[in-house]
Amino acid sequence: MTVSRPSASAATARELRAALRAPGLTRAMGAHSPLSALLAEEAGFDVIWSSGLEISATAGVPDANILAMPDCLEAAAALANAVERPVLADCDSGFGNVNNVIHMVRAYEARGIAGVCIEDKQFPKLNSFVEGNQDLAPLDDFAAKIRAATEVREELVVVARLEALIAGLGMDEALRRAEVYERAGADALLIHSKRTDPDEVFAFREAYTGDLPVIVVPTTYNQVTVGELQERGFAMAIYANQALRSSLRAMRETLIRIMQDGTTHHVEHELASLKEIFDLQRVPQMLERQAHYEALGRELAEAGR
């Protein structure tokens, strides 16, 4: 079981809150394992996004609430335990009704998570880029979830994710919901779009006159730059699935070549070295600690003779 870090939750939550209010654009990278989170931290990303898509894909199931809350919580807690960066967890639509959300908030905060993101779709949700039921939750129902989440948390950041544009309900509905979620107490808004250009999220940011930081996920409009998003006034960009997608292709190509060639010799130059793996696992630090305490143990034993 993952070691919990409840004392880290308040500190990382304050760090995440500050990052959302900072003048520059905060960059978050999606992760699905402690190893991928460590690589994101090593690359310099400010926040780790505990990605529902990546965690589901790693488990070999669709991103459609097939995994239960404890599965997602364990994955997010493992990320938080591995890195110093704040972890913002993708919590779908809250795993049920308002009582599920209350339980979720308490559980995630107790395990060292800095923030949770809840989307205003009905449970069970379906990944936003899959053709299918993208119906939104009733406005009052989701507003109640946000209010409940903010009233039971200690420091946890609560992000309200707007899916009106994904559901095809238009800009007016997205703005109406944004206003309600702000009144409900959300700490930030995430506006989601599946357009292949950023015009829709740009239009939302320009029309939104509230005070909350606005987050985007530039998956389909991937040509947009950090500079453009910062200039338009966005607070954070989440690169939600690129790490998983790159690793999938690399693993597939390597496995096929080994099968075809009957040897690993031809792919070895393309692979990470074992030293790189050991360094990410902090093996040198482990051995150093072991040597230190073994020497201390010998000293203590000698002193007792």
PyMOL commands that set and color helices and strands:
alter all, ss='L'
color gray80, all
select helices_A, chain A and resi 6-21+34-43+52-58+69-82+98-110+139-152+170-184+199-207+226-231+242-261+268-270+274-280+283-303
alter helices_A, ss='H'
color red, helices_A
select strands_A, chain A and resi 26-31+47-50+87-90+115-119+157-162+188-191+214-216+236-239
alter strands_A, ss='S'
color yellow, strands_A
deselect
rebuild
show_as cartoon
